[in-house]
Amino acid sequence: MSVSVPADAIAKLAEKLEGRDPFEVQEELAPALRAATAGLSPEALTTPEAPGKWSIIEVIQHLADA
């Protein structure tokens, strides 16, 4: 399956990477997420920040799926 990504989305991502290797950034993601969520309660992880928004765990799952 092929996914088409708009050029402006690619440009925004490249800007956020600030010249860093995307694979190195991806390798750092899991440890960074572990550190950022360490000590959070199950309720904090599963409660959306607002109606219609994702919870922390849903965002992490989305990152894993992507």
C-alpha positions in Angstrom: 0.0 0.0 0.0 1.4 3.4 -1.0 0.6 6.6 0.9 0.8 9.9 -0.7 2.1 12.7 1.6 1.6 16.3 0.5 4.8 18.2 -0.2 3.9 20.9 2.5 3.6 18.2 5.1 7.0 16.8 4.2 8.5 20.3 4.3 7.0 20.9 7.8 8.4 17.6 9.1 11.9 18.4 7.6 11.8 21.8 9.4 10.9 20.1 12.7 13.8 17.7 12.3 16.2 20.6 12.2 18.6 18.7 10.0 18.6 15.6 12.2 18.4 12.1 10.7 14.8 11.0 10.9 15.8 7.4 11.8 17.8 8.6 14.8 14.9 10.8 15.9 12.6 7.7 15.6 15.0 5.6 17.7 14.9 8.2 20.5 11.1 8.3 20.5 10.3 5.3 22.7 12.7 6.2 25.5 11.5 9.8 25.3 7.9 8.7 25.6 8.7 6.4 28.5 10.4 9.2 30.3 7.6 11.7 29.6 4.9 9.3 30.8 6.7 7.8 33.8 4.7 8.0 36.9 1.4 9.0 35.2 -1.6 7.2 36.5 -3.7 5.0 34.2 -6.4 7.7 34.4 -4.0 10.4 33.2 -2.9 8.1 30.3 -6.4 7.2 29.2 -8.4 10.5 29.8 -8.6 12.8 26.7 -7.5 16.4 27.4 -10.9 17.6 26.1 -14.0 16.1 24.4 -13.2 14.8 21.0 -9.4 14.8 21.7 -7.2 11.8 22.0 -5.8 10.5 25.3 -2.0 10.2 25.8 -2.2 6.5 25.2 -4.1 7.0 22.0 -1.5 9.4 20.7 1.3 6.9 21.6 -0.7 4.1 19.8 -1.0 6.3 16.8 2.7 6.9 16.8 3.3 3.2 17.0 0.9 2.5 14.1 2.5 5.2 12.0 
